[in-house]
Amino acid sequence: MDELPQLLSILAGNMSFVGPRPALFNQHDLIALRTQHGVHELVPGLTGWAQVNGRDELPIPDKVKLDAAYLQRQSLAFDSRILWLTFVKVLRRDGVSH
């Protein structure tokens, strides 16, 4: 249920199903690194490559590297893989630290 507002944002066109997770307003280091790597140009997503590769367990520089890798590899096939991996990770509750 906590993802419902994000689903509404997807319907409104402000978010995508796959892309880098939106940064919080106070995550200045994440925002700066994403800008440096061009990731800020991507539409934020409900899930992303960083989320299926560690979620909360990843340090910010590693998240940005994975987001940048997504920027280079984005395709329908890659998005489908990320969505499938997200489904599996959510069912298993992998990578959740809180």
Secondary structure, DSSP 8 states (H G I E B T S, - for coil): -TTHHHHHHHHHTS-EEES-----TT-HHHHHHHHHTTGGGS--EEE-TTGGGTGGGS-HHHHHHHHHHHHHH--HHHHHHHHHHHHHHHHHTTT---
